[in-house]
Amino acid sequence: QVQLGQSGGGSVQAGGSLRLSCAASGPTFSNYYMAWFRQCPGKEREFVAAIGRSGISIHYANSVKGRFTISRDNAKNTVYLQMNSLKPEDTAVYYCARNLKGVSTAENDYDYWGQGTQVTVSS
């Protein structure tokens, strides 16, 4: 059973920064493709960023490109999302997720999910 434990998040003013962390259980984290999704108020959950097993292959949603950075530390079984230049429209519950297939933007490819963490950006 894989468990993904999220931390970080909170409230920040527009233009500020936050970092989310997602720690995975199990000895094979380096085999996982990881991603971040978010669900904004009143909207469907959407893709934010994904990272390959070695951290070389990375993909971002256009809405966060240039502002957010996904990274991972396989020695710590952790994936991160550094969020800079935050905007009110980034307000959402953010989820980390795992899949074994590859770097993907498709929610259905991910089989384990973190508990979600709230990020609120005020103007």
C-alpha positions as protocol buffer text, in pm:
chain_id: "A"
residue {
  index: 1
  type: GLN
  ca { x: 0 y: 0 z: 0 }
}
residue {
  index: 2
  type: VAL
  ca { x: 143 y: 335 z: -105 }
}
residue {
  index: 3
  type: GLN
  ca { x: 78 y: 637 z: 112 }
}
residue {
  index: 4
  type: LEU
  ca { x: 140 y: 995 z: 6 }
}
residue {
  index: 5
  type: GLY
  ca { x: 161 y: 1246 z: 289 }
}
residue {
  index: 6
  type: GLN
  ca { x: 141 y: 1613 z: 195 }
}
residue {
  index: 7
  type: SER
  ca { x: 269 y: 1915 z: 385 }
}
residue {
  index: 8
  type: GLY
  ca { x: 310 y: 2284 z: 319 }
}
residue {
  index: 9
  type: GLY
  ca { x: 52 y: 2516 z: 177 }
}
residue {
  index: 10
  type: GLY
  ca { x: -137 y: 2784 z: 362 }
}
residue {
  index: 11
  type: SER
  ca { x: -230 y: 3144 z: 292 }
}
residue {
  index: 12
  type: VAL
  ca { x: -19 y: 3404 z: 113 }
}
residue {
  index: 13
  type: GLN
  ca { x: -66 y: 3736 z: -61 }
}
residue {
  index: 14
  type: ALA
  ca { x: -47 y: 3765 z: -437 }
}
residue {
  index: 15
  type: GLY
  ca { x: 312 y: 3764 z: -555 }
}
residue {
  index: 16
  type: GLY
  ca { x: 424 y: 3546 z: -267 }
}
residue {
  index: 17
  type: SER
  ca { x: 568 y: 3197 z: -260 }
}
residue {
  index: 18
  type: LEU
  ca { x: 486 y: 2864 z: -103 }
}
residue {
  index: 19
  type: ARG
  ca { x: 636 y: 2516 z: -121 }
}
residue {
  index: 20
  type: LEU
  ca { x: 440 y: 2194 z: -106 }
}
residue {
  index: 21
  type: SER
  ca { x: 594 y: 1861 z: -15 }
}
residue {
  index: 22
  type: CYS
  ca { x: 468 y: 1510 z: -72 }
}
residue {
  index: 23
  type: ALA
  ca { x: 640 y: 1220 z: 105 }
}
residue {
  index: 24
  type: ALA
  ca { x: 577 y: 870 z: -24 }
}
residue {
  index: 25
  type: SER
  ca { x: 595 y: 546 z: 166 }
}
residue {
  index: 26
  type: GLY
  ca { x: 765 y: 238 z: 26 }
}
residue {
  index: 27
  type: PRO
  ca { x: 1117 y: 156 z: -91 }
}
residue {
  index: 28
  type: THR
  ca { x: 1061 y: 207 z: -462 }
}
residue {
  index: 29
  type: PHE
  ca { x: 988 y: 578 z: -484 }
}
residue {
  index: 30
  type: SER
  ca { x: 1246 y: 612 z: -759 }
}
residue {
  index: 31
  type: ASN
  ca { x: 1018 y: 398 z: -978 }
}
residue {
  index: 32
  type: TYR
  ca { x: 723 y: 637 z: -939 }
}
residue {
  index: 33
  type: TYR
  ca { x: 623 y: 907 z: -1182 }
}
residue {
  index: 34
  type: MET
  ca { x: 482 y: 1188 z: -970 }
}
residue {
  index: 35
  type: ALA
  ca { x: 255 y: 1481 z: -1034 }
}
residue {
  index: 36
  type: TRP
  ca { x: 65 y: 1766 z: -876 }
}
residue {
  index: 37
  type: PHE
  ca { x: -297 y: 1843 z: -952 }
}
residue {
  index: 38
  type: ARG
  ca { x: -525 y: 2107 z: -807 }
}
residue {
  index: 39
  type: GLN
  ca { x: -892 y: 2170 z: -766 }
}
residue {
  index: 40
  type: CYS
  ca { x: -996 y: 2534 z: -769 }
}
residue {
  index: 41
  type: PRO
  ca { x: -1326 y: 2632 z: -605 }
}
residue {
  index: 42
  type: GLY
  ca { x: -1618 y: 2526 z: -819 }
}
residue {
  index: 43
  type: LYS
  ca { x: -1399 y: 2362 z: -1083 }
}
residue {
  index: 44
  type: GLU
  ca { x: -1282 y: 2017 z: -1186 }
}
residue {
  index: 45
  type: ARG
  ca { x: -947 y: 1893 z: -1069 }
}
residue {
  index: 46
  type: GLU
  ca { x: -673 y: 1992 z: -1314 }
}
residue {
  index: 47
  type: PHE
  ca { x: -316 y: 1899 z: -1392 }
}
residue {
  index: 48
  type: VAL
  ca { x: -40 y: 2125 z: -1262 }
}
residue {
  index: 49
  type: ALA
  ca { x: 297 y: 1954 z: -1309 }
}
residue {
  index: 50
  type: ALA
  ca { x: 454 y: 1611 z: -1352 }
}
residue {
  index: 51
  type: ILE
  ca { x: 803 y: 1472 z: -1313 }
}
residue {
  index: 52
  type: GLY
  ca { x: 973 y: 1158 z: -1433 }
}
residue {
  index: 53
  type: ARG
  ca { x: 1151 y: 903 z: -1221 }
}
residue {
  index: 54
  type: SER
  ca { x: 1494 y: 1063 z: -1241 }
}
residue {
  index: 55
  type: GLY
  ca { x: 1366 y: 1420 z: -1236 }
}
residue {
  index: 56
  type: ILE
  ca { x: 1480 y: 1495 z: -1589 }
}
residue {
  index: 57
  type: SER
  ca { x: 1148 y: 1468 z: -1767 }
}
residue {
  index: 58
  type: ILE
  ca { x: 914 y: 1746 z: -1650 }
}
residue {
  index: 59
  type: HIS
  ca { x: 587 y: 1886 z: -1781 }
}
residue {
  index: 60
  type: TYR
  ca { x: 387 y: 2188 z: -1666 }
}
residue {
  index: 61
  type: ALA
  ca { x: 42 y: 2322 z: -1729 }
}
residue {
  index: 62
  type: ASN
  ca { x: 60 y: 2645 z: -1927 }
}
residue {
  index: 63
  type: SER
  ca { x: -107 y: 2832 z: -1644 }
}
residue {
  index: 64
  type: VAL
  ca { x: 187 y: 2770 z: -1406 }
}
residue {
  index: 65
  type: LYS
  ca { x: 481 y: 2751 z: -1646 }
}
residue {
  index: 66
  type: GLY
  ca { x: 759 y: 2986 z: -1542 }
}
residue {
  index: 67
  type: ARG
  ca { x: 614 y: 3031 z: -1191 }
}
residue {
  index: 68
  type: PHE
  ca { x: 601 y: 2679 z: -1045 }
}
residue {
  index: 69
  type: THR
  ca { x: 882 y: 2426 z: -1020 }
}
residue {
  index: 70
  type: ILE
  ca { x: 837 y: 2057 z: -957 }
}
residue {
  index: 71
  type: SER
  ca { x: 1130 y: 1860 z: -821 }
}
residue {
  index: 72
  type: ARG
  ca { x: 1201 y: 1539 z: -637 }
}
residue {
  index: 73
  type: ASP
  ca { x: 1452 y: 1393 z: -396 }
}
residue {
  index: 74
  type: ASN
  ca { x: 1455 y: 1017 z: -436 }
}
residue {
  index: 75
  type: ALA
  ca { x: 1675 y: 974 z: -129 }
}
residue {
  index: 76
  type: LYS
  ca { x: 1399 y: 1135 z: 78 }
}
residue {
  index: 77
  type: ASN
  ca { x: 1107 y: 978 z: -111 }
}
residue {
  index: 78
  type: THR
  ca { x: 969 y: 1327 z: -159 }
}
residue {
  index: 79
  type: VAL
  ca { x: 837 y: 1539 z: -443 }
}
residue {
  index: 80
  type: TYR
  ca { x: 807 y: 1916 z: -414 }
}
residue {
  index: 81
  type: LEU
  ca { x: 615 y: 2195 z: -577 }
}
residue {
  index: 82
  type: GLN
  ca { x: 775 y: 2536 z: -541 }
}
residue {
  index: 83
  type: MET
  ca { x: 516 y: 2801 z: -623 }
}
residue {
  index: 84
  type: ASN
  ca { x: 635 y: 3156 z: -691 }
}
residue {
  index: 85
  type: SER
  ca { x: 455 y: 3469 z: -811 }
}
residue {
  index: 86
  type: LEU
  ca { x: 132 y: 3328 z: -681 }
}
residue {
  index: 87
  type: LYS
  ca { x: -196 y: 3468 z: -811 }
}
residue {
  index: 88
  type: PRO
  ca { x: -545 y: 3461 z: -659 }
}
residue {
  index: 89
  type: GLU
  ca { x: -646 y: 3216 z: -933 }
}
residue {
  index: 90
  type: ASP
  ca { x: -392 y: 2967 z: -792 }
}
residue {
  index: 91
  type: THR
  ca { x: -619 y: 2929 z: -490 }
}
residue {
  index: 92
  type: ALA
  ca { x: -706 y: 2559 z: -476 }
}
residue {
  index: 93
  type: VAL
  ca { x: -665 y: 2233 z: -295 }
}
residue {
  index: 94
  type: TYR
  ca { x: -345 y: 2079 z: -426 }
}
residue {
  index: 95
  type: TYR
  ca { x: -293 y: 1704 z: -455 }
}
residue {
  index: 96
  type: CYS
  ca { x: 15 y: 1496 z: -525 }
}
residue {
  index: 97
  type: ALA
  ca { x: -30 y: 1171 z: -712 }
}
residue {
  index: 98
  type: ARG
  ca { x: 164 y: 869 z: -831 }
}
residue {
  index: 99
  type: ASN
  ca { x: 158 y: 661 z: -1143 }
}
residue {
  index: 100
  type: LEU
  ca { x: 375 y: 380 z: -1277 }
}
residue {
  index: 101
  type: LYS
  ca { x: 318 y: 443 z: -1647 }
}
residue {
  index: 102
  type: GLY
  ca { x: 501 y: 764 z: -1729 }
}
residue {
  index: 103
  type: VAL
  ca { x: 490 y: 1143 z: -1720 }
}
residue {
  index: 104
  type: SER
  ca { x: 122 y: 1213 z: -1776 }
}
residue {
  index: 105
  type: THR
  ca { x: -129 y: 1495 z: -1750 }
}
residue {
  index: 106
  type: ALA
  ca { x: -422 y: 1251 z: -1731 }
}
residue {
  index: 107
  type: GLU
  ca { x: -581 y: 1215 z: -1391 }
}
residue {
  index: 108
  type: ASN
  ca { x: -689 y: 860 z: -1469 }
}
residue {
  index: 109
  type: ASP
  ca { x: -328 y: 746 z: -1504 }
}
residue {
  index: 110
  type: TYR
  ca { x: -264 y: 812 z: -1134 }
}
residue {
  index: 111
  type: ASP
  ca { x: -351 y: 544 z: -883 }
}
residue {
  index: 112
  type: TYR
  ca { x: -249 y: 688 z: -546 }
}
residue {
  index: 113
  type: TRP
  ca { x: -326 y: 1037 z: -419 }
}
residue {
  index: 114
  type: GLY
  ca { x: -224 y: 1255 z: -131 }
}
residue {
  index: 115
  type: GLN
  ca { x: -480 y: 1394 z: 111 }
}
residue {
  index: 116
  type: GLY
  ca { x: -479 y: 1740 z: -42 }
}
residue {
  index: 117
  type: THR
  ca { x: -358 y: 2068 z: 100 }
}
residue {
  index: 118
  type: GLN
  ca { x: -521 y: 2409 z: 79 }
}
residue {
  index: 119
  type: VAL
  ca { x: -342 y: 2700 z: -86 }
}
residue {
  index: 120
  type: THR
  ca { x: -512 y: 3038 z: -60 }
}
residue {
  index: 121
  type: VAL
  ca { x: -379 y: 3344 z: -240 }
}
residue {
  index: 122
  type: SER
  ca { x: -530 y: 3679 z: -153 }
}
residue {
  index: 123
  type: SER
  ca { x: -516 y: 3988 z: -369 }
}
